[in-house]
């Protein structure tokens, strides 16, 4: 019996496979300037191609006219000799290698209007941070639990923010995917070509939303740090002038005697604790940094050698009260100087503030 399953190689040989490559070129910021992030520019380009398709005569002259239109539109607004111009010229050369027929031009227009623009629109609707999904519940929880609820609030913030943003991502891709599938039904293309276009869309969407997701995750716990300090009315200040170190500090607190406490709220220090340890203690003294406080929600990532090294360099760790790492370290003759229960975090900060 013959095999009726479409051969994936057929999709790679189809001209419609260029939807994927056009999308990749348009969004490539390093090599081609990331032209595809500008939806207005893509819409204008698509309209110019449509007009050229309608007005140009048949034959070789038609595709040459369309190629000229694409080149003109891409070059518009870029000044000669600039890096932007060089990137656009490289993009134009790469695109025109794949646009050699009227069908190629139509496919490029399709990629601009029905893949890139919808992805841009979907991404703009997905929040850049998790704050809006978490702050109302976090405030309500602290209203009831006060400082005892800090660990729960931090973990809730993280979980609710992630879930809320992922739900938004799902909603946007479902809507955009459905519109793309409807648009494809207007074309006389094979099922394997349809699959090629749909998967190109999904690949590009997930790649770009993944970048946004990573950036958003890095800000999540910084946001909850700000929220907690604002909620308990702990004033923050700017960093010590000229102080530089391989450490990320979310907030700075000025003490009553004009020293500084750096606050960093993270899930774990596992991936960067050696960089953190390089913050020189003499430099901290020179810039009047008394200590660096780390609020760590996943305490299992803190081995004894890490606590000892960083603790000896003016780092203090606030850990969930019920965590095994805290219980063990707090009873250790050396390590207990470097760990504190998370429920004491706000109380300890208040103790450093100037009297009113």
C-alpha positions in Angstrom: 0.0 0.0 0.0 1.2 3.5 -0.8 2.0 5.9 2.0 -0.4 8.9 1.9 1.4 10.8 4.6 2.9 14.1 3.2 6.7 14.1 3.0 8.1 17.0 5.1 10.8 17.5 2.5 8.0 18.7 0.2 7.3 21.6 2.5 11.0 22.6 2.4 11.0 22.6 -1.4 7.8 24.7 -1.6 8.1 28.4 -2.2 5.8 28.9 0.8 8.6 27.6 3.1 10.2 31.1 2.6 7.6 32.4 5.0 9.8 31.1 7.7 13.0 32.5 6.3 11.4 35.9 5.5 10.2 36.1 9.1 13.7 35.2 10.4 15.4 37.8 8.3 12.9 40.5 9.2 13.4 40.0 12.9 17.2 39.6 12.9 18.4 42.7 14.7 22.1 41.8 14.8 22.6 41.2 11.1 19.6 43.0 9.4 18.5 45.7 11.9 15.3 44.1 13.1 13.0 45.8 10.6 10.2 43.3 11.3 9.5 44.8 14.7 8.0 47.9 13.1 4.5 47.0 12.1 3.7 50.3 10.4 6.7 49.8 8.2 5.6 46.3 7.3 2.1 47.4 6.5 3.4 50.1 4.2 5.7 47.7 2.6 2.8 45.2 2.0 0.6 47.9 0.5 3.4 49.0 -1.8 3.9 45.4 -3.0 0.1 45.0 -3.6 0.1 48.2 -5.7 3.1 47.1 -7.7 1.5 43.7 -8.3 -1.6 45.4 -9.7 0.1 48.0 -11.8 3.2 46.2 -13.2 3.0 44.5 -16.6 3.4 40.7 -17.0 6.7 38.9 -17.4 10.2 39.6 -16.3 9.6 43.4 -16.0 6.9 42.8 -13.5 9.0 41.1 -10.9 11.9 43.5 -11.5 9.5 46.4 -10.8 8.3 44.7 -7.6 11.9 44.0 -6.5 12.6 47.7 -7.0 9.6 48.7 -4.9 10.8 46.4 -2.0 14.3 47.8 -2.2 13.0 51.4 -2.2 10.7 50.8 0.7 13.4 49.1 2.8 16.0 51.8 2.1 13.6 54.7 2.9 14.7 56.7 6.0 18.2 55.1 6.3 21.1 57.5 5.9 24.1 56.4 3.8 27.1 55.3 5.8 25.2 54.5 9.0 25.1 51.1 10.6 21.4 51.0 10.0 21.9 51.5 6.3 24.5 48.8 6.1 22.1 46.4 7.9 19.2 47.3 5.7 21.3 46.8 2.6 22.3 43.4 3.9 18.6 42.6 4.5 17.6 43.7 1.0 20.3 41.6 -0.6 19.2 38.5 1.4 15.5 39.0 0.7 15.9 39.6 -3.0 17.9 36.4 -3.4 14.6 34.6 -2.5 12.2 36.9 -4.4 12.5 35.9 -8.1 8.9 35.6 -9.1 5.5 37.1 -8.6 4.6 34.2 -6.3 7.7 34.9 -4.2 6.7 38.6 -3.8 3.2 37.5 -2.8 4.6 35.1 -0.2 6.9 37.9 1.2 3.9 40.2 1.5 2.0 37.4 3.2 4.9 37.0 5.7 4.9 40.7 6.5 1.2 41.1 6.9 -0.1 37.8 8.2 2.9 36.5 10.3 5.1 39.4 11.4 2.4 42.0 12.1 0.2 39.7 14.1 3.1 38.5 16.2 4.1 42.1 16.9 0.5 42.8 17.9 0.3 39.7 20.1 3.6 40.5 21.9 2.5 44.1 22.6 -0.6 42.7 24.5 1.5 40.5 26.7 2.7 42.4 29.9 6.4 43.2 30.3 6.2 42.4 34.0 4.2 40.2 36.4 3.1 43.0 38.7 -0.4 43.5 37.5 -1.3 39.8 38.1 0.1 39.6 41.6 0.0 42.9 43.5 -3.7 42.9 44.5 -3.6 39.5 46.1 -0.2 40.2 47.7 -1.6 43.3 49.3 -4.6 41.5 50.6 -2.4 38.8 52.1 -0.1 41.2 53.8 -3.1 43.0 55.2 -4.1 39.8 57.0 -0.7 38.3 57.8 1.6 41.3 58.1 5.3 40.4 58.2 4.6 36.8 58.9 3.3 36.5 55.4 6.5 37.6 53.5 7.7 34.2 52.3 4.2 33.3 51.1 3.8 36.6 49.4 7.1 36.3 47.5 6.2 32.8 46.3 2.7 33.8 45.5 3.9 36.8 43.5 6.3 34.6 41.5 3.7 31.9 40.8 0.7 34.1 40.1 2.8 36.4 37.9 4.1 33.5 35.8 0.7 31.9 35.5 -1.0 35.1 34.6 1.5 36.0 31.9 1.5 32.5 30.5 -2.2 32.6 30.2 -2.0 35.9 28.3 0.6 34.3 26.0 -1.8 31.4 25.3 -4.7 33.6 24.7 -2.8 35.8 22.2 -1.3 32.9 20.2 -4.7 31.1 20.0 -6.3 34.2 18.6 -3.5 35.0 16.2 -3.2 31.3 15.1 -6.9 31.1 14.3 -6.8 34.3 12.2 -3.8 33.0 10.3 -5.5 29.7 9.6 -8.6 31.5 8.3 -6.4 33.6 6.0 -4.6 30.6 4.7 -8.0 29.1 3.6 -8.2 31.8 1.0 -5.1 30.4 -0.8 -4.8 27.3 -3.1 -2.0 25.6 -1.2 -1.4 22.1 -0.1 -1.9 20.8 3.5 1.9 20.4 3.9 2.4 24.0 2.7 -0.2 25.1 5.2 1.6 23.2 8.0 4.8 24.9 6.9 3.4 28.3 7.4 1.6 27.6 10.6 4.7 26.1 12.2 6.8 29.0 11.0 4.4 31.3 12.8 4.4 29.2 16.0 8.2 28.9 15.9 8.7 32.7 15.5 6.1 33.6 18.1 7.5 31.2 20.7 11.1 32.3 20.1 10.2 36.0 20.6 7.8 35.5 23.5 10.5 33.3 25.1 12.9 36.3 25.1 10.2 38.4 26.7 9.4 35.7 29.2 13.1 35.5 30.3 13.3 39.3 30.7 10.0 39.4 32.6 11.1 36.6 35.0 14.2 38.5 35.9 12.1 41.5 37.0 9.5 39.5 38.9 11.3 39.3 42.2 12.7 42.8 41.9 9.1 44.0 41.6 8.0 42.1 44.7 11.0 43.6 46.6 9.7 47.1 45.6 6.2 46.1 46.5 7.2 44.9 50.0 9.3 47.9 50.8 6.5 50.3 49.6 3.9 48.4 51.5 5.8 48.6 54.8 6.8 52.2 54.0 10.6 51.5 54.0 12.2 54.4 52.1 14.8 53.6 49.5 17.6 55.6 48.1 20.0 55.7 45.2 23.1 53.5 45.1 26.4 54.8 46.6 28.0 57.1 44.1 30.7 55.4 41.9 30.3 52.0 43.6 30.6 49.2 41.1 30.6 45.4 41.7 29.6 42.2 40.0 26.3 42.1 42.0 22.7 42.9 41.2 21.1 45.0 43.9 17.4 45.7 43.6 17.1 48.4 46.2 19.3 50.5 48.5 18.4 51.5 52.0 20.2 54.4 53.8 20.7 53.7 57.5 20.3 56.2 60.4 24.1 56.7 60.5 24.3 57.3 56.7 25.6 53.9 55.7 23.9 51.7 53.1 22.2 48.3 53.0 21.8 46.7 49.6 18.7 44.5 49.1 18.6 41.7 46.6 15.6 39.4 46.2 16.2 36.3 44.2 14.9 32.7 44.0 18.5 31.4 44.2 22.1 32.5 44.1 23.3 29.3 42.6 24.1 30.6 39.2 26.0 33.7 40.3 27.3 33.4 43.8 31.0 33.5 42.8 30.4 36.8 41.0 28.6 38.1 44.1 31.6 37.1 46.3 33.8 39.3 44.2 32.3 42.5 45.7 35.4 43.5 47.6 34.9 44.2 51.3 37.3 47.1 51.3 35.4 48.7 48.5 32.2 48.2 50.5 33.8 49.9 53.5 35.0 52.8 51.3 31.5 53.4 49.9 29.9 53.0 53.4 28.0 49.8 52.5 27.4 48.0 55.7 25.9 44.8 54.4 24.2 43.2 51.4 21.0 41.5 52.3 19.7 38.6 50.2 16.1 37.5 50.4 16.2 33.9 49.1 13.0 32.0 48.5 14.6 28.6 47.5 16.9 28.1 50.4 18.0 24.6 49.3 20.4 26.2 46.9 22.6 27.6 49.6 25.4 25.2 50.6 27.5 25.8 53.7 30.6 26.9 51.8 28.5 29.6 50.0 27.1 30.9 53.2 30.5 31.0 54.8 32.3 32.8 52.0 29.6 35.4 51.3 28.8 35.8 55.0 32.4 36.6 55.7 32.1 39.3 53.1 29.2 41.2 54.7 26.4 39.3 53.1 23.3 38.4 55.1 20.7 35.9 54.1 17.0 36.1 54.9 15.6 32.6 54.5 12.1 31.1 55.0 11.7 30.4 58.8 10.7 26.8 58.2 13.4 25.9 55.7 15.8 23.2 56.7 18.8 25.3 55.5 17.8 28.1 57.9 17.3 25.7 60.9 20.6 24.1 60.3 22.6 27.3 59.7 21.0 29.2 62.6 22.3 26.6 65.0 25.8 26.5 63.5 28.5 28.3 65.6 29.7 30.3 62.5 26.9 30.3 59.9 24.3 31.6 62.4 25.8 35.1 62.1 24.9 35.2 58.4 21.3 33.9 58.3 18.1 35.5 59.6 14.5 34.4 59.5 12.5 36.0 56.7 9.8 37.1 59.2 12.4 39.5 60.7 13.2 41.2 57.4 10.9 44.2 57.7 11.5 44.6 61.5 15.3 44.6 60.9 15.0 47.2 58.2 12.9 49.4 60.4 15.5 49.2 63.1 18.0 50.8 60.7 15.8 53.8 59.9 16.3 57.2 61.4 13.9 58.0 64.2 11.0 60.2 63.3 
